[in-house]
Amino acid sequence: MKAIGDQVVEEEVSFQDDEVQRRLKPPNSQFFGRRPDALPSLRVHGLAHANSSCSGSPVCEGIANLEAMAARMQFVLTGWIIRIEPGKSQKSLPHLENVADIKKMKTAGICTVKGIQMTTRKALCNIKGLSEAKVDKIKEAANKLIEPGFLTAFEYSEKRKTVFHITTGSQEFDKLLGGGIESMAITEAFGEFRTGKTQMSHTFCVTAQLPGPSGYSGGKVIFIDTENTFRPDRLRGIAERFNVDPDAVLDNVLYARAYTSEHQMELLDYVAAKFHEEGGIFKLLIIDSIMALFRVDFSGRGELADRQQKLAQMLSRLQKISEEYNVAIFVSNQMTADPGATMSFQADPKKPIGGHILAHASTTRISLRKGRGELRIAKIYDSPDLPENEATFAITAGGINDAKE
């Protein structure tokens, strides 16, 4: 339950029995506790009314009774249930939307009021069944629940205290990143083949589930695989290094294989729904790699503009997901040879693909290159708050680890 101004906000009501059962099922994990708010989804406090036919009952009989009560008490059903506090003027209350509209938005991956604010009117109108007039009412309701105003730098600093870091498995690498990859941000690692990108992804699947500093409790992981390089058995060896149950580790990783760039984008709607459904349980989203399918689906300069536009839309979606649900996002990226590099006498003729679109969307960019044997060298390529520096790490049977002298 969250407080917004002088309103009390509770999670939305679902009318599907199978969805209720799924939300009541606690996560299976030995690294982090069960949801404290795993209460029956239909227990909506504050619905009882003096004139209500079901006064004193925690759940009204049938959807019709619930909607009738909501209409009398001026409830808002745009992703959250609002309990109106005494003395609240009815004129300032948002418009009532029906449950069908909520389901349509949730299908499109819009599950919260903040998610509505982050979505353009054009994108909402593209959802089947939502007219322009209805979208305007939904937007108006969302703006009344969360004011899109400014914060002072101090207030934003307080908000940033919820940011957490996930360890890489190497102390030197963590020091380079200021503690590990951070939440509410997109961390991109690019390099040639055999530089450790996929090994980092597998290591994060385990380390994200381990308790960390500053009260970080660990959580579940979603892994989107575009290159068919995910190996569950690799996680077992990493789990044994950290002395945790390999089966429990595997049970806390949700895996999806993406086959096209469109499929990759569609999976993000499922990701957003899952993050909302189990709020605070998921801590990390991994995409390995983010550009592989775009290189296949779009070829030549004639399709470059279309590819970059689709890529920008997906990266914008990732940024919003990371901020909305306070999760860390780690993406790996490939390299390409730069034909014009030899003319400008550049030392390294290779560069990461994705162009300026990906460069601007990534919060922190890490360049990886090969060292001697199993050693790899990571360099901060771009970051808003980290200095340009390097760190050496090793790829071991237990994942990413410190390099031995």
C-alpha positions as CSV (number, residue, x, y, z in Angstrom):
1,M,0.0,0.0,0.0
2,K,1.4,3.4,-1.0
3,A,0.4,6.9,0.1
4,I,0.0,9.6,-2.5
5,G,-0.8,13.0,-0.9
6,D,-3.8,12.5,1.2
7,Q,-5.0,9.4,-0.7
8,V,-4.3,5.8,0.1
9,V,-3.4,3.6,-2.9
10,E,-3.8,-0.1,-2.9
11,E,-3.0,-2.7,-5.6
12,E,-5.5,-3.2,-8.3
13,V,-8.3,-5.7,-8.1
14,S,-8.2,-8.7,-10.4
15,F,-11.4,-10.6,-11.4
16,Q,-9.6,-13.7,-12.8
17,D,-9.4,-16.6,-10.4
18,D,-6.3,-18.0,-12.0
19,E,-4.6,-14.6,-11.7
20,V,-5.5,-14.3,-8.1
21,Q,-4.0,-17.8,-7.4
22,R,-0.8,-16.8,-9.3
23,R,-0.4,-13.6,-7.3
24,L,-1.0,-15.4,-4.0
25,K,1.8,-17.9,-4.7
26,P,4.9,-16.8,-2.9
27,P,8.3,-16.7,-4.7
28,N,10.4,-19.8,-4.2
29,S,13.8,-18.6,-3.0
30,Q,16.1,-19.2,-0.1
31,F,18.0,-15.9,-0.6
32,F,15.3,-13.4,0.0
33,G,12.1,-13.5,2.0
34,R,8.5,-13.8,0.9
35,R,6.5,-10.8,-0.1
36,P,5.1,-9.2,3.1
37,D,2.1,-8.0,1.1
38,A,1.2,-11.4,-0.4
39,L,-2.4,-10.9,0.8
40,P,-5.5,-11.9,-1.2
41,S,-5.8,-9.6,-4.1
42,L,-9.6,-9.2,-3.5
43,R,-9.2,-7.9,0.0
44,V,-9.7,-4.2,-0.6
45,H,-9.8,-2.1,2.5
46,G,-12.1,0.9,2.8
47,L,-14.7,-0.4,0.4
48,A,-17.4,-0.6,3.0
49,H,-19.9,2.2,2.8
50,A,-22.9,3.1,4.9
51,N,-25.3,2.9,2.0
52,S,-23.6,-0.2,0.5
53,S,-25.5,-3.5,0.3
54,C,-22.4,-5.4,1.3
55,S,-21.3,-3.3,4.2
56,G,-19.1,-5.2,6.6
57,S,-18.0,-7.7,4.0
58,P,-14.4,-7.7,2.8
59,V,-15.4,-8.8,-0.7
60,C,-18.6,-7.8,-2.6
61,E,-20.6,-10.4,-4.4
62,G,-20.0,-10.1,-8.1
63,I,-18.4,-7.5,-10.3
64,A,-21.6,-5.4,-10.6
65,N,-21.7,-4.7,-6.9
66,L,-18.0,-3.7,-6.8
67,E,-18.4,-1.4,-9.8
68,A,-21.5,0.2,-8.3
69,M,-19.7,0.9,-5.0
70,A,-16.8,2.3,-6.9
71,A,-19.1,4.6,-8.8
72,R,-20.7,5.9,-5.6
73,M,-17.4,6.5,-3.9
74,Q,-15.7,7.9,-7.0
75,F,-13.0,5.3,-7.2
76,V,-10.3,5.4,-9.9
77,L,-9.5,2.2,-11.7
78,T,-6.6,3.2,-13.9
79,G,-4.1,0.7,-12.6
80,W,-4.7,1.3,-8.9
81,I,-7.6,1.3,-6.5
82,I,-8.0,4.5,-4.6
83,R,-9.6,4.8,-1.2
84,I,-11.0,8.2,-0.7
85,E,-10.1,9.9,2.6
86,P,-12.8,12.0,4.4
87,G,-13.0,15.6,3.4
88,K,-11.7,15.0,-0.2
89,S,-13.6,17.1,-2.7
90,Q,-15.3,15.0,-5.3
91,K,-14.6,17.6,-8.0
92,S,-10.9,16.9,-7.8
93,L,-11.2,13.2,-8.1
94,P,-10.1,11.5,-11.4
95,H,-12.5,10.0,-13.9
96,L,-13.7,6.4,-13.4
97,E,-12.5,4.0,-16.0
98,N,-13.8,0.4,-16.4
99,V,-11.9,-2.8,-15.7
100,A,-11.7,-3.7,-19.4
101,D,-9.5,-0.7,-20.1
102,I,-7.1,-1.6,-17.3
103,K,-6.7,-5.1,-18.8
104,K,-6.0,-3.6,-22.2
105,M,-3.3,-1.4,-20.8
106,K,-1.8,-4.3,-18.7
107,T,-1.6,-6.4,-21.9
108,A,0.5,-3.6,-23.5
109,G,2.8,-3.7,-20.5
110,I,1.3,-0.6,-18.7
111,C,0.6,-1.7,-15.2
112,T,0.9,1.4,-13.0
113,V,-0.1,5.1,-12.9
114,K,3.6,6.0,-13.4
115,G,3.6,3.8,-16.5
116,I,0.7,5.8,-17.9
117,Q,2.6,9.0,-17.4
118,M,5.6,7.5,-19.2
119,T,3.5,6.5,-22.2
120,T,2.6,9.0,-25.0
121,R,-1.0,9.6,-26.0
122,K,-0.2,8.2,-29.4
123,A,1.0,4.9,-28.0
124,L,-2.1,4.7,-25.7
125,C,-4.3,5.3,-28.7
126,N,-2.6,2.4,-30.6
127,I,-4.0,0.1,-27.9
128,K,-7.1,-1.6,-29.3
129,G,-10.2,-0.3,-27.7
130,L,-8.8,3.0,-26.4
131,S,-10.2,6.1,-28.1
132,E,-8.6,9.5,-28.0
133,A,-11.3,10.8,-25.6
134,K,-10.8,7.8,-23.3
135,V,-7.0,8.3,-23.4
136,D,-7.4,11.9,-22.4
137,K,-9.4,10.9,-19.4
138,I,-6.9,8.3,-18.4
139,K,-4.0,10.8,-18.7
140,E,-6.0,13.3,-16.7
141,A,-6.6,10.7,-14.0
142,A,-2.9,9.8,-13.9
143,N,-1.8,13.4,-13.6
144,K,-4.1,13.9,-10.6
145,L,-2.6,10.9,-8.8
146,I,1.1,11.8,-9.5
147,E,1.8,15.4,-10.2
148,P,4.4,15.7,-13.0
149,G,6.2,18.6,-11.2
150,F,9.8,19.4,-10.3
151,L,11.9,18.1,-7.4
152,T,14.7,19.9,-5.7
153,A,18.1,18.3,-6.1
154,F,18.0,17.4,-2.4
155,E,14.6,15.6,-2.8
156,Y,15.9,13.7,-5.9
157,S,19.0,12.8,-3.9
158,E,16.7,11.2,-1.2
159,K,14.9,9.4,-3.9
160,R,18.2,8.0,-5.3
161,K,18.9,6.4,-2.0
162,T,16.8,3.5,-3.1
163,V,19.3,2.7,-5.9
164,F,21.2,-0.6,-5.2
165,H,24.3,-2.2,-6.8
166,I,24.8,-5.8,-8.0
167,T,28.3,-7.2,-7.6
168,T,30.2,-8.4,-10.7
169,G,32.0,-11.1,-8.6
170,S,35.3,-9.3,-8.9
171,Q,36.3,-6.7,-6.3
172,E,38.5,-4.8,-8.7
173,F,35.7,-4.7,-11.3
174,D,33.2,-3.6,-8.6
175,K,35.6,-0.8,-7.5
176,L,35.7,0.4,-11.2
177,L,31.9,0.5,-11.3
178,G,31.4,2.1,-7.9
179,G,30.1,-1.0,-6.2
180,G,28.7,-2.9,-9.2
181,I,26.0,-2.3,-11.8
182,E,23.4,0.0,-10.4
183,S,19.6,0.0,-10.6
184,M,17.5,2.6,-12.4
185,A,20.1,2.5,-15.1
186,I,21.2,0.6,-18.3
187,T,24.7,-0.8,-18.1
188,E,26.1,-1.9,-21.5
189,A,29.2,-4.0,-22.0
190,F,30.6,-4.3,-25.5
191,G,33.6,-6.1,-26.9
192,E,34.8,-8.7,-29.4
193,F,33.9,-12.4,-29.1
194,R,35.5,-14.1,-26.2
195,T,35.9,-11.0,-24.1
196,G,33.6,-12.1,-21.3
197,K,30.2,-10.5,-22.1
198,T,28.2,-13.8,-21.8
199,Q,30.2,-14.8,-18.8
200,M,29.3,-11.6,-17.1
201,S,25.7,-12.2,-17.9
202,H,25.8,-15.7,-16.3
203,T,27.6,-14.4,-13.2
204,F,25.0,-11.6,-12.7
205,C,22.3,-14.3,-12.7
206,V,23.8,-15.6,-9.5
207,T,25.2,-12.5,-7.8
208,A,21.9,-10.6,-8.2
209,Q,20.3,-13.2,-5.9
210,L,22.9,-12.7,-3.1
211,P,22.4,-10.2,-0.3
212,G,24.7,-7.2,-0.6
213,P,25.7,-3.9,1.1
214,S,23.3,-1.1,2.0
215,G,20.5,-3.5,2.8
216,Y,20.3,-5.1,-0.6
217,S,18.3,-8.3,-0.1
218,G,18.8,-10.0,-3.5
219,G,16.1,-10.9,-6.0
220,K,15.0,-12.7,-9.1
221,V,16.4,-12.3,-12.6
222,I,15.0,-12.2,-16.1
223,F,17.3,-13.3,-18.9
224,I,16.4,-12.6,-22.6
225,D,18.7,-14.6,-24.9
226,T,19.0,-13.5,-28.5
227,E,22.1,-15.6,-29.5
228,N,21.3,-19.0,-27.9
229,T,24.2,-18.7,-25.5
230,F,22.4,-19.2,-22.1
231,R,23.6,-22.4,-20.3
232,P,21.8,-23.3,-17.0
233,D,24.7,-25.7,-16.1
234,R,27.1,-22.7,-16.2
235,L,25.0,-21.2,-13.3
236,R,25.5,-24.3,-11.2
237,G,29.3,-23.9,-11.1
238,I,28.9,-20.2,-10.3
239,A,26.4,-21.0,-7.5
240,E,28.8,-23.5,-6.0
241,R,31.5,-20.8,-5.8
242,F,29.2,-18.7,-3.7
243,N,27.9,-21.6,-1.6
244,V,24.3,-21.4,-2.6
245,D,21.8,-24.0,-3.7
246,P,22.2,-24.4,-7.6
247,D,18.6,-25.6,-8.0
248,A,17.3,-22.5,-6.1
249,V,19.4,-20.3,-8.2
250,L,18.0,-21.8,-11.4
251,D,14.5,-21.5,-10.0
252,N,14.9,-17.7,-9.5
253,V,16.0,-17.0,-13.2
254,L,13.2,-16.5,-15.8
255,Y,14.5,-17.3,-19.3
256,A,13.2,-16.3,-22.7
257,R,14.6,-16.9,-26.1
258,A,14.0,-14.1,-28.6
259,Y,14.0,-14.9,-32.3
260,T,13.3,-11.6,-33.9
261,S,13.7,-7.9,-33.0
262,E,9.9,-7.7,-32.9
263,H,9.7,-10.7,-30.5
264,Q,12.4,-9.0,-28.4
265,M,10.3,-5.9,-28.1
266,E,7.1,-7.9,-27.3
267,L,8.9,-9.7,-24.5
268,L,9.4,-6.4,-22.7
269,D,5.6,-6.1,-22.2
270,Y,5.7,-9.4,-20.4
271,V,8.7,-8.2,-18.4
272,A,6.9,-5.1,-17.2
273,A,3.8,-7.1,-16.3
274,K,6.0,-9.6,-14.3
275,F,7.8,-6.8,-12.5
276,H,4.5,-5.3,-11.5
277,E,2.9,-8.6,-10.5
278,E,5.8,-9.4,-8.2
279,G,6.8,-5.9,-7.1
280,G,10.2,-5.7,-5.5
281,I,11.0,-9.3,-6.1
282,F,12.8,-8.9,-9.5
283,K,16.1,-7.0,-9.4
284,L,17.8,-7.5,-12.7
285,L,17.0,-7.8,-16.4
286,I,19.7,-9.2,-18.8
287,I,19.6,-9.0,-22.6
288,D,22.4,-10.9,-24.3
289,S,22.9,-9.4,-26.8
290,I,20.8,-6.4,-27.5
291,M,21.8,-5.8,-31.2
292,A,22.2,-9.3,-32.6
293,L,18.6,-9.6,-33.9
294,F,18.6,-6.0,-35.2
295,R,21.6,-6.8,-37.4
296,V,19.7,-9.8,-38.9
297,D,16.3,-8.2,-39.4
298,F,17.6,-4.9,-40.9
299,S,20.3,-4.9,-43.6
300,G,21.9,-2.2,-45.7
301,R,21.8,1.6,-45.4
302,G,18.3,1.6,-46.9
303,E,16.9,0.1,-43.6
304,L,19.2,1.8,-41.3
305,A,16.9,4.6,-40.3
306,D,14.0,2.2,-39.6
307,R,16.4,0.0,-37.5
308,Q,17.6,2.9,-35.4
309,Q,14.0,4.1,-34.8
310,K,12.9,0.7,-33.6
311,L,16.1,0.4,-31.5
312,A,15.4,3.8,-29.9
313,Q,11.9,2.8,-29.0
314,M,13.1,-0.4,-27.3
315,L,15.8,1.4,-25.4
316,S,13.3,4.1,-24.2
317,R,11.1,1.2,-23.0
318,L,14.1,-0.2,-21.1
319,Q,14.9,3.1,-19.5
320,K,11.3,3.5,-18.3
321,I,11.1,0.0,-16.9
322,S,14.4,0.5,-14.9
323,E,13.1,3.7,-13.3
324,E,9.5,2.5,-12.8
325,Y,10.4,-0.7,-11.0
326,N,13.8,0.2,-9.6
327,V,15.7,-2.7,-11.4
328,A,19.1,-2.9,-12.9
329,I,19.4,-3.6,-16.6
330,F,22.5,-5.2,-18.1
331,V,22.9,-5.5,-21.9
332,S,25.8,-6.9,-23.9
333,N,26.7,-5.5,-27.3
334,Q,28.7,-6.6,-30.3
335,M,31.5,-4.9,-32.2
336,T,32.0,-4.0,-35.9
337,A,35.0,-3.0,-38.0
338,D,35.1,0.7,-38.9
339,P,36.2,1.0,-42.6
340,G,37.1,4.7,-42.1
341,A,39.3,4.1,-39.1
342,T,42.5,3.4,-41.1
343,M,42.1,6.8,-42.9
344,S,42.0,8.6,-39.5
345,F,44.9,6.6,-38.1
346,Q,42.9,5.2,-35.2
347,A,44.7,2.7,-33.0
348,D,41.6,0.4,-32.8
349,P,39.5,0.1,-36.0
350,K,36.6,-1.6,-34.2
351,K,33.6,0.1,-32.6
352,P,30.4,-1.0,-30.9
353,I,27.3,-1.3,-33.1
354,G,24.1,0.6,-32.5
355,G,25.4,4.0,-33.3
356,H,24.6,7.2,-31.3
357,I,21.1,5.9,-30.4
358,L,22.6,3.1,-28.2
359,A,25.4,5.3,-27.0
360,H,23.1,8.0,-25.6
361,A,20.6,5.5,-24.1
362,S,23.1,3.5,-22.1
363,T,23.8,5.0,-18.7
364,T,27.2,3.3,-18.3
365,R,29.2,1.8,-21.1
366,I,32.0,-0.7,-20.4
367,S,34.6,-1.6,-23.0
368,L,36.0,-5.2,-22.8
369,R,39.1,-6.5,-24.4
370,K,41.3,-9.6,-24.1
371,G,44.3,-10.0,-22.0
372,R,46.8,-12.8,-21.5
373,G,45.2,-16.2,-21.0
374,E,41.9,-15.9,-19.1
375,L,42.5,-12.3,-18.1
376,R,40.2,-9.6,-19.5
377,I,40.4,-5.8,-19.2
378,A,37.4,-3.6,-18.6
379,K,37.4,0.1,-19.2
380,I,34.8,2.7,-18.4
381,Y,33.9,4.0,-21.9
382,D,31.2,6.4,-20.8
383,S,29.4,7.2,-17.5
384,P,27.7,10.2,-16.0
385,D,29.5,9.8,-12.6
386,L,32.4,7.4,-13.0
387,P,35.9,8.4,-14.0
388,E,37.6,6.8,-17.0
389,N,39.6,3.9,-15.6
390,E,40.5,0.3,-16.2
391,A,40.3,-2.9,-14.2
392,T,41.6,-6.4,-14.8
393,F,39.5,-9.5,-14.1
394,A,39.6,-13.2,-14.8
395,I,37.0,-15.7,-16.2
396,T,37.0,-18.8,-14.0
397,A,34.9,-21.9,-13.4
398,G,33.0,-19.8,-10.8
399,G,32.3,-16.9,-13.2
400,I,33.9,-13.5,-13.1
401,N,36.6,-13.2,-10.4
402,D,39.7,-11.2,-9.5
403,A,42.7,-11.7,-11.6
404,K,45.6,-13.5,-9.8
405,E,48.9,-11.8,-9.7
